[in-house]
Amino acid sequence: MELVRWAAEVSRDLLRDVGTRWPHVQRVAQQARAVVHTVPEQDRELLVAAASLHDIGYAPALAHTGFHPLDGARWLQDQGVDERLVCLVAHHTAALVEAQRRGLRAELEEFCFEDSEVTNALWYADLTSSPIGETVDVDTRLGEILARYGPGSVVFDSITQARPALEAAVRRVEDRLAALGGR
């Protein structure tokens, strides 16, 4: 529980004055808690902490490359945070696709990608949380991102390319929830 508390406090301190980023992150953490039983018990704290920290790279003090997954992961690494947590933040929500388009693939690949139930659950939590902290379905969330950035932007093109993988991660969590009886 210490890790979860620390992650929430750090995120709040870094993001509370960054537009609607803090309400979004709070909802992502709530969504992670809602699906925490879909991951192995030993990873549940890690999932909720990653959900709280996934967008800290948007904090002006941390934004060195302008690519928030990388900036957040580098800062966490500098703080001596557990490597798995750092890597989950680095690779959240198909970040590698956008990193490639930004010319930052090699830098992001310094962090290991974890193909796991934890990754799926983190992506699910992010993709079912609106920018203002509401629960939404994945189609609504992806549509909002595409509308906000517009055709031809790096984010629009990256989300369009990554959409099948993003939707598949959400489906895997939904299938796991169904298998567990909707708990």
MODELLER restraints for C-alpha pairs under 7 A, 6 or more apart:
rsr = mdl.restraints
at = mdl.atoms
rsr.add(forms.Gaussian(group=physical.xy_distance, feature=features.Distance(at['CA:1:A'], at['CA:45:A']), mean=6.72, stdev=0.5))
rsr.add(forms.Gaussian(group=physical.xy_distance, feature=features.Distance(at['CA:3:A'], at['CA:49:A']), mean=6.45, stdev=0.5))
rsr.add(forms.Gaussian(group=physical.xy_distance, feature=features.Distance(at['CA:4:A'], at['CA:45:A']), mean=6.22, stdev=0.5))
rsr.add(forms.Gaussian(group=physical.xy_distance, feature=features.Distance(at['CA:4:A'], at['CA:48:A']), mean=6.31, stdev=0.5))
rsr.add(forms.Gaussian(group=physical.xy_distance, feature=features.Distance(at['CA:4:A'], at['CA:49:A']), mean=4.79, stdev=0.5))
rsr.add(forms.Gaussian(group=physical.xy_distance, feature=features.Distance(at['CA:7:A'], at['CA:49:A']), mean=5.34, stdev=0.5))
rsr.add(forms.Gaussian(group=physical.xy_distance, feature=features.Distance(at['CA:7:A'], at['CA:52:A']), mean=5.85, stdev=0.5))
rsr.add(forms.Gaussian(group=physical.xy_distance, feature=features.Distance(at['CA:7:A'], at['CA:53:A']), mean=6.05, stdev=0.5))
rsr.add(forms.Gaussian(group=physical.xy_distance, feature=features.Distance(at['CA:8:A'], at['CA:52:A']), mean=5.50, stdev=0.5))
rsr.add(forms.Gaussian(group=physical.xy_distance, feature=features.Distance(at['CA:11:A'], at['CA:52:A']), mean=6.20, stdev=0.5))
rsr.add(forms.Gaussian(group=physical.xy_distance, feature=features.Distance(at['CA:11:A'], at['CA:53:A']), mean=5.72, stdev=0.5))
rsr.add(forms.Gaussian(group=physical.xy_distance, feature=features.Distance(at['CA:11:A'], at['CA:56:A']), mean=6.08, stdev=0.5))
rsr.add(forms.Gaussian(group=physical.xy_distance, feature=features.Distance(at['CA:12:A'], at['CA:22:A']), mean=6.47, stdev=0.5))
rsr.add(forms.Gaussian(group=physical.xy_distance, feature=features.Distance(at['CA:14:A'], at['CA:56:A']), mean=6.57, stdev=0.5))
rsr.add(forms.Gaussian(group=physical.xy_distance, feature=features.Distance(at['CA:14:A'], at['CA:59:A']), mean=5.59, stdev=0.5))
rsr.add(forms.Gaussian(group=physical.xy_distance, feature=features.Distance(at['CA:15:A'], at['CA:21:A']), mean=6.16, stdev=0.5))
rsr.add(forms.Gaussian(group=physical.xy_distance, feature=features.Distance(at['CA:15:A'], at['CA:22:A']), mean=5.30, stdev=0.5))
rsr.add(forms.Gaussian(group=physical.xy_distance, feature=features.Distance(at['CA:15:A'], at['CA:56:A']), mean=6.65, stdev=0.5))
rsr.add(forms.Gaussian(group=physical.xy_distance, feature=features.Distance(at['CA:15:A'], at['CA:59:A']), mean=5.83, stdev=0.5))
rsr.add(forms.Gaussian(group=physical.xy_distance, feature=features.Distance(at['CA:16:A'], at['CA:22:A']), mean=5.10, stdev=0.5))
rsr.add(forms.Gaussian(group=physical.xy_distance, feature=features.Distance(at['CA:18:A'], at['CA:59:A']), mean=6.79, stdev=0.5))
rsr.add(forms.Gaussian(group=physical.xy_distance, feature=features.Distance(at['CA:20:A'], at['CA:131:A']), mean=6.23, stdev=0.5))
rsr.add(forms.Gaussian(group=physical.xy_distance, feature=features.Distance(at['CA:20:A'], at['CA:132:A']), mean=5.57, stdev=0.5))
rsr.add(forms.Gaussian(group=physical.xy_distance, feature=features.Distance(at['CA:21:A'], at['CA:131:A']), mean=6.68, stdev=0.5))
rsr.add(forms.Gaussian(group=physical.xy_distance, feature=features.Distance(at['CA:23:A'], at['CA:132:A']), mean=5.62, stdev=0.5))
rsr.add(forms.Gaussian(group=physical.xy_distance, feature=features.Distance(at['CA:23:A'], at['CA:133:A']), mean=4.64, stdev=0.5))
rsr.add(forms.Gaussian(group=physical.xy_distance, feature=features.Distance(at['CA:24:A'], at['CA:129:A']), mean=6.35, stdev=0.5))
rsr.add(forms.Gaussian(group=physical.xy_distance, feature=features.Distance(at['CA:24:A'], at['CA:130:A']), mean=6.16, stdev=0.5))
rsr.add(forms.Gaussian(group=physical.xy_distance, feature=features.Distance(at['CA:24:A'], at['CA:131:A']), mean=4.95, stdev=0.5))
rsr.add(forms.Gaussian(group=physical.xy_distance, feature=features.Distance(at['CA:24:A'], at['CA:132:A']), mean=5.39, stdev=0.5))
rsr.add(forms.Gaussian(group=physical.xy_distance, feature=features.Distance(at['CA:24:A'], at['CA:133:A']), mean=4.22, stdev=0.5))
rsr.add(forms.Gaussian(group=physical.xy_distance, feature=features.Distance(at['CA:25:A'], at['CA:52:A']), mean=5.80, stdev=0.5))
rsr.add(forms.Gaussian(group=physical.xy_distance, feature=features.Distance(at['CA:26:A'], at['CA:52:A']), mean=6.79, stdev=0.5))
rsr.add(forms.Gaussian(group=physical.xy_distance, feature=features.Distance(at['CA:26:A'], at['CA:133:A']), mean=6.84, stdev=0.5))
rsr.add(forms.Gaussian(group=physical.xy_distance, feature=features.Distance(at['CA:27:A'], at['CA:129:A']), mean=5.87, stdev=0.5))
rsr.add(forms.Gaussian(group=physical.xy_distance, feature=features.Distance(at['CA:27:A'], at['CA:133:A']), mean=5.04, stdev=0.5))
rsr.add(forms.Gaussian(group=physical.xy_distance, feature=features.Distance(at['CA:27:A'], at['CA:134:A']), mean=6.66, stdev=0.5))
rsr.add(forms.Gaussian(group=physical.xy_distance, feature=features.Distance(at['CA:28:A'], at['CA:51:A']), mean=5.73, stdev=0.5))
rsr.add(forms.Gaussian(group=physical.xy_distance, feature=features.Distance(at['CA:28:A'], at['CA:125:A']), mean=4.96, stdev=0.5))
rsr.add(forms.Gaussian(group=physical.xy_distance, feature=features.Distance(at['CA:28:A'], at['CA:126:A']), mean=5.28, stdev=0.5))
rsr.add(forms.Gaussian(group=physical.xy_distance, feature=features.Distance(at['CA:28:A'], at['CA:129:A']), mean=5.72, stdev=0.5))
rsr.add(forms.Gaussian(group=physical.xy_distance, feature=features.Distance(at['CA:29:A'], at['CA:48:A']), mean=5.68, stdev=0.5))
rsr.add(forms.Gaussian(group=physical.xy_distance, feature=features.Distance(at['CA:29:A'], at['CA:51:A']), mean=4.90, stdev=0.5))
rsr.add(forms.Gaussian(group=physical.xy_distance, feature=features.Distance(at['CA:29:A'], at['CA:52:A']), mean=5.34, stdev=0.5))
rsr.add(forms.Gaussian(group=physical.xy_distance, feature=features.Distance(at['CA:31:A'], at['CA:125:A']), mean=4.89, stdev=0.5))
rsr.add(forms.Gaussian(group=physical.xy_distance, feature=features.Distance(at['CA:32:A'], at['CA:47:A']), mean=6.67, stdev=0.5))
rsr.add(forms.Gaussian(group=physical.xy_distance, feature=features.Distance(at['CA:32:A'], at['CA:48:A']), mean=5.63, stdev=0.5))
rsr.add(forms.Gaussian(group=physical.xy_distance, feature=features.Distance(at['CA:32:A'], at['CA:51:A']), mean=6.50, stdev=0.5))
rsr.add(forms.Gaussian(group=physical.xy_distance, feature=features.Distance(at['CA:32:A'], at['CA:121:A']), mean=6.60, stdev=0.5))
rsr.add(forms.Gaussian(group=physical.xy_distance, feature=features.Distance(at['CA:32:A'], at['CA:122:A']), mean=6.50, stdev=0.5))
rsr.add(forms.Gaussian(group=physical.xy_distance, feature=features.Distance(at['CA:32:A'], at['CA:125:A']), mean=5.26, stdev=0.5))
rsr.add(forms.Gaussian(group=physical.xy_distance, feature=features.Distance(at['CA:33:A'], at['CA:48:A']), mean=6.30, stdev=0.5))
rsr.add(forms.Gaussian(group=physical.xy_distance, feature=features.Distance(at['CA:35:A'], at['CA:121:A']), mean=6.85, stdev=0.5))
rsr.add(forms.Gaussian(group=physical.xy_distance, feature=features.Distance(at['CA:36:A'], at['CA:44:A']), mean=5.61, stdev=0.5))
rsr.add(forms.Gaussian(group=physical.xy_distance, feature=features.Distance(at['CA:38:A'], at['CA:176:A']), mean=6.30, stdev=0.5))
rsr.add(forms.Gaussian(group=physical.xy_distance, feature=features.Distance(at['CA:38:A'], at['CA:177:A']), mean=6.68, stdev=0.5))
rsr.add(forms.Gaussian(group=physical.xy_distance, feature=features.Distance(at['CA:39:A'], at['CA:117:A']), mean=5.58, stdev=0.5))
rsr.add(forms.Gaussian(group=physical.xy_distance, feature=features.Distance(at['CA:39:A'], at['CA:118:A']), mean=5.90, stdev=0.5))
rsr.add(forms.Gaussian(group=physical.xy_distance, feature=features.Distance(at['CA:46:A'], at['CA:85:A']), mean=6.55, stdev=0.5))
rsr.add(forms.Gaussian(group=physical.xy_distance, feature=features.Distance(at['CA:47:A'], at['CA:118:A']), mean=6.00, stdev=0.5))
rsr.add(forms.Gaussian(group=physical.xy_distance, feature=features.Distance(at['CA:47:A'], at['CA:122:A']), mean=6.48, stdev=0.5))
rsr.add(forms.Gaussian(group=physical.xy_distance, feature=features.Distance(at['CA:50:A'], at['CA:85:A']), mean=6.00, stdev=0.5))
rsr.add(forms.Gaussian(group=physical.xy_distance, feature=features.Distance(at['CA:50:A'], at['CA:88:A']), mean=6.50, stdev=0.5))
rsr.add(forms.Gaussian(group=physical.xy_distance, feature=features.Distance(at['CA:50:A'], at['CA:89:A']), mean=6.12, stdev=0.5))
rsr.add(forms.Gaussian(group=physical.xy_distance, feature=features.Distance(at['CA:51:A'], at['CA:122:A']), mean=6.10, stdev=0.5))
rsr.add(forms.Gaussian(group=physical.xy_distance, feature=features.Distance(at['CA:53:A'], at['CA:89:A']), mean=6.85, stdev=0.5))
rsr.add(forms.Gaussian(group=physical.xy_distance, feature=features.Distance(at['CA:54:A'], at['CA:89:A']), mean=4.82, stdev=0.5))
rsr.add(forms.Gaussian(group=physical.xy_distance, feature=features.Distance(at['CA:54:A'], at['CA:92:A']), mean=6.84, stdev=0.5))
rsr.add(forms.Gaussian(group=physical.xy_distance, feature=features.Distance(at['CA:55:A'], at['CA:68:A']), mean=6.49, stdev=0.5))
rsr.add(forms.Gaussian(group=physical.xy_distance, feature=features.Distance(at['CA:55:A'], at['CA:69:A']), mean=6.84, stdev=0.5))
rsr.add(forms.Gaussian(group=physical.xy_distance, feature=features.Distance(at['CA:55:A'], at['CA:72:A']), mean=6.88, stdev=0.5))
rsr.add(forms.Gaussian(group=physical.xy_distance, feature=features.Distance(at['CA:56:A'], at['CA:72:A']), mean=5.25, stdev=0.5))
rsr.add(forms.Gaussian(group=physical.xy_distance, feature=features.Distance(at['CA:57:A'], at['CA:63:A']), mean=5.73, stdev=0.5))
rsr.add(forms.Gaussian(group=physical.xy_distance, feature=features.Distance(at['CA:57:A'], at['CA:68:A']), mean=4.01, stdev=0.5))
rsr.add(forms.Gaussian(group=physical.xy_distance, feature=features.Distance(at['CA:57:A'], at['CA:69:A']), mean=5.96, stdev=0.5))
rsr.add(forms.Gaussian(group=physical.xy_distance, feature=features.Distance(at['CA:57:A'], at['CA:71:A']), mean=4.74, stdev=0.5))
rsr.add(forms.Gaussian(group=physical.xy_distance, feature=features.Distance(at['CA:57:A'], at['CA:72:A']), mean=3.77, stdev=0.5))
rsr.add(forms.Gaussian(group=physical.xy_distance, feature=features.Distance(at['CA:58:A'], at['CA:68:A']), mean=5.30, stdev=0.5))
rsr.add(forms.Gaussian(group=physical.xy_distance, feature=features.Distance(at['CA:62:A'], at['CA:71:A']), mean=6.00, stdev=0.5))
rsr.add(forms.Gaussian(group=physical.xy_distance, feature=features.Distance(at['CA:62:A'], at['CA:72:A']), mean=6.77, stdev=0.5))
rsr.add(forms.Gaussian(group=physical.xy_distance, feature=features.Distance(at['CA:62:A'], at['CA:75:A']), mean=6.80, stdev=0.5))
rsr.add(forms.Gaussian(group=physical.xy_distance, feature=features.Distance(at['CA:63:A'], at['CA:71:A']), mean=5.68, stdev=0.5))
rsr.add(forms.Gaussian(group=physical.xy_distance, feature=features.Distance(at['CA:64:A'], at['CA:71:A']), mean=6.23, stdev=0.5))
rsr.add(forms.Gaussian(group=physical.xy_distance, feature=features.Distance(at['CA:65:A'], at['CA:71:A']), mean=6.44, stdev=0.5))
rsr.add(forms.Gaussian(group=physical.xy_distance, feature=features.Distance(at['CA:69:A'], at['CA:89:A']), mean=5.99, stdev=0.5))
rsr.add(forms.Gaussian(group=physical.xy_distance, feature=features.Distance(at['CA:69:A'], at['CA:90:A']), mean=4.59, stdev=0.5))
rsr.add(forms.Gaussian(group=physical.xy_distance, feature=features.Distance(at['CA:69:A'], at['CA:91:A']), mean=6.65, stdev=0.5))
rsr.add(forms.Gaussian(group=physical.xy_distance, feature=features.Distance(at['CA:69:A'], at['CA:92:A']), mean=7.00, stdev=0.5))
rsr.add(forms.Gaussian(group=physical.xy_distance, feature=features.Distance(at['CA:69:A'], at['CA:95:A']), mean=6.80, stdev=0.5))
rsr.add(forms.Gaussian(group=physical.xy_distance, feature=features.Distance(at['CA:70:A'], at['CA:90:A']), mean=5.34, stdev=0.5))
rsr.add(forms.Gaussian(group=physical.xy_distance, feature=features.Distance(at['CA:70:A'], at['CA:108:A']), mean=6.08, stdev=0.5))
rsr.add(forms.Gaussian(group=physical.xy_distance, feature=features.Distance(at['CA:72:A'], at['CA:89:A']), mean=6.92, stdev=0.5))
rsr.add(forms.Gaussian(group=physical.xy_distance, feature=features.Distance(at['CA:73:A'], at['CA:86:A']), mean=5.04, stdev=0.5))
rsr.add(forms.Gaussian(group=physical.xy_distance, feature=features.Distance(at['CA:73:A'], at['CA:87:A']), mean=6.79, stdev=0.5))
rsr.add(forms.Gaussian(group=physical.xy_distance, feature=features.Distance(at['CA:73:A'], at['CA:89:A']), mean=5.75, stdev=0.5))
rsr.add(forms.Gaussian(group=physical.xy_distance, feature=features.Distance(at['CA:73:A'], at['CA:90:A']), mean=5.03, stdev=0.5))
rsr.add(forms.Gaussian(group=physical.xy_distance, feature=features.Distance(at['CA:76:A'], at['CA:86:A']), mean=5.99, stdev=0.5))
rsr.add(forms.Gaussian(group=physical.xy_distance, feature=features.Distance(at['CA:77:A'], at['CA:86:A']), mean=6.20, stdev=0.5))
rsr.add(forms.Gaussian(group=physical.xy_distance, feature=features.Distance(at['CA:87:A'], at['CA:111:A']), mean=5.30, stdev=0.5))
rsr.add(forms.Gaussian(group=physical.xy_distance, feature=features.Distance(at['CA:87:A'], at['CA:112:A']), mean=5.70, stdev=0.5))
rsr.add(forms.Gaussian(group=physical.xy_distance, feature=features.Distance(at['CA:87:A'], at['CA:113:A']), mean=6.41, stdev=0.5))
rsr.add(forms.Gaussian(group=physical.xy_distance, feature=features.Distance(at['CA:88:A'], at['CA:119:A']), mean=6.75, stdev=0.5))
rsr.add(forms.Gaussian(group=physical.xy_distance, feature=features.Distance(at['CA:90:A'], at['CA:108:A']), mean=6.79, stdev=0.5))
rsr.add(forms.Gaussian(group=physical.xy_distance, feature=features.Distance(at['CA:90:A'], at['CA:111:A']), mean=6.72, stdev=0.5))
rsr.add(forms.Gaussian(group=physical.xy_distance, feature=features.Distance(at['CA:91:A'], at['CA:113:A']), mean=6.24, stdev=0.5))
rsr.add(forms.Gaussian(group=physical.xy_distance, feature=features.Distance(at['CA:92:A'], at['CA:123:A']), mean=6.28, stdev=0.5))
rsr.add(forms.Gaussian(group=physical.xy_distance, feature=features.Distance(at['CA:93:A'], at['CA:123:A']), mean=4.99, stdev=0.5))
rsr.add(forms.Gaussian(group=physical.xy_distance, feature=features.Distance(at['CA:93:A'], at['CA:166:A']), mean=6.76, stdev=0.5))
rsr.add(forms.Gaussian(group=physical.xy_distance, feature=features.Distance(at['CA:94:A'], at['CA:162:A']), mean=6.44, stdev=0.5))
rsr.add(forms.Gaussian(group=physical.xy_distance, feature=features.Distance(at['CA:94:A'], at['CA:166:A']), mean=6.96, stdev=0.5))
rsr.add(forms.Gaussian(group=physical.xy_distance, feature=features.Distance(at['CA:96:A'], at['CA:105:A']), mean=6.44, stdev=0.5))
rsr.add(forms.Gaussian(group=physical.xy_distance, feature=features.Distance(at['CA:96:A'], at['CA:108:A']), mean=6.94, stdev=0.5))
rsr.add(forms.Gaussian(group=physical.xy_distance, feature=features.Distance(at['CA:97:A'], at['CA:158:A']), mean=5.76, stdev=0.5))
rsr.add(forms.Gaussian(group=physical.xy_distance, feature=features.Distance(at['CA:97:A'], at['CA:162:A']), mean=6.60, stdev=0.5))
rsr.add(forms.Gaussian(group=physical.xy_distance, feature=features.Distance(at['CA:98:A'], at['CA:154:A']), mean=6.87, stdev=0.5))
rsr.add(forms.Gaussian(group=physical.xy_distance, feature=features.Distance(at['CA:98:A'], at['CA:155:A']), mean=6.70, stdev=0.5))
rsr.add(forms.Gaussian(group=physical.xy_distance, feature=features.Distance(at['CA:98:A'], at['CA:158:A']), mean=5.09, stdev=0.5))
rsr.add(forms.Gaussian(group=physical.xy_distance, feature=features.Distance(at['CA:99:A'], at['CA:105:A']), mean=4.82, stdev=0.5))
rsr.add(forms.Gaussian(group=physical.xy_distance, feature=features.Distance(at['CA:99:A'], at['CA:108:A']), mean=6.80, stdev=0.5))
rsr.add(forms.Gaussian(group=physical.xy_distance, feature=features.Distance(at['CA:101:A'], at['CA:154:A']), mean=6.60, stdev=0.5))
rsr.add(forms.Gaussian(group=physical.xy_distance, feature=features.Distance(at['CA:120:A'], at['CA:169:A']), mean=4.92, stdev=0.5))
rsr.add(forms.Gaussian(group=physical.xy_distance, feature=features.Distance(at['CA:120:A'], at['CA:170:A']), mean=6.70, stdev=0.5))
rsr.add(forms.Gaussian(group=physical.xy_distance, feature=features.Distance(at['CA:120:A'], at['CA:173:A']), mean=6.46, stdev=0.5))
rsr.add(forms.Gaussian(group=physical.xy_distance, feature=features.Distance(at['CA:121:A'], at['CA:173:A']), mean=6.17, stdev=0.5))
rsr.add(forms.Gaussian(group=physical.xy_distance, feature=features.Distance(at['CA:123:A'], at['CA:169:A']), mean=6.72, stdev=0.5))
rsr.add(forms.Gaussian(group=physical.xy_distance, feature=features.Distance(at['CA:123:A'], at['CA:170:A']), mean=6.99, stdev=0.5))
rsr.add(forms.Gaussian(group=physical.xy_distance, feature=features.Distance(at['CA:124:A'], at['CA:169:A']), mean=6.59, stdev=0.5))
rsr.add(forms.Gaussian(group=physical.xy_distance, feature=features.Distance(at['CA:124:A'], at['CA:170:A']), mean=4.85, stdev=0.5))
rsr.add(forms.Gaussian(group=physical.xy_distance, feature=features.Distance(at['CA:124:A'], at['CA:173:A']), mean=6.89, stdev=0.5))
rsr.add(forms.Gaussian(group=physical.xy_distance, feature=features.Distance(at['CA:127:A'], at['CA:138:A']), mean=5.39, stdev=0.5))
rsr.add(forms.Gaussian(group=physical.xy_distance, feature=features.Distance(at['CA:127:A'], at['CA:141:A']), mean=5.95, stdev=0.5))
rsr.add(forms.Gaussian(group=physical.xy_distance, feature=features.Distance(at['CA:128:A'], at['CA:135:A']), mean=5.64, stdev=0.5))
rsr.add(forms.Gaussian(group=physical.xy_distance, feature=features.Distance(at['CA:128:A'], at['CA:136:A']), mean=4.84, stdev=0.5))
rsr.add(forms.Gaussian(group=physical.xy_distance, feature=features.Distance(at['CA:128:A'], at['CA:137:A']), mean=5.20, stdev=0.5))
rsr.add(forms.Gaussian(group=physical.xy_distance, feature=features.Distance(at['CA:128:A'], at['CA:138:A']), mean=5.47, stdev=0.5))
rsr.add(forms.Gaussian(group=physical.xy_distance, feature=features.Distance(at['CA:128:A'], at['CA:141:A']), mean=6.48, stdev=0.5))
rsr.add(forms.Gaussian(group=physical.xy_distance, feature=features.Distance(at['CA:129:A'], at['CA:135:A']), mean=4.83, stdev=0.5))
rsr.add(forms.Gaussian(group=physical.xy_distance, feature=features.Distance(at['CA:129:A'], at['CA:136:A']), mean=5.67, stdev=0.5))
rsr.add(forms.Gaussian(group=physical.xy_distance, feature=features.Distance(at['CA:130:A'], at['CA:136:A']), mean=6.19, stdev=0.5))
rsr.add(forms.Gaussian(group=physical.xy_distance, feature=features.Distance(at['CA:130:A'], at['CA:141:A']), mean=6.17, stdev=0.5))
rsr.add(forms.Gaussian(group=physical.xy_distance, feature=features.Distance(at['CA:146:A'], at['CA:156:A']), mean=5.20, stdev=0.5))
rsr.add(forms.Gaussian(group=physical.xy_distance, feature=features.Distance(at['CA:149:A'], at['CA:155:A']), mean=6.44, stdev=0.5))
rsr.add(forms.Gaussian(group=physical.xy_distance, feature=features.Distance(at['CA:149:A'], at['CA:156:A']), mean=5.80, stdev=0.5))
rsr.add(forms.Gaussian(group=physical.xy_distance, feature=features.Distance(at['CA:150:A'], at['CA:156:A']), mean=5.89, stdev=0.5))
rsr.add(forms.Gaussian(group=physical.xy_distance, feature=features.Distance(at['CA:177:A'], at['CA:183:A']), mean=6.41, stdev=0.5))
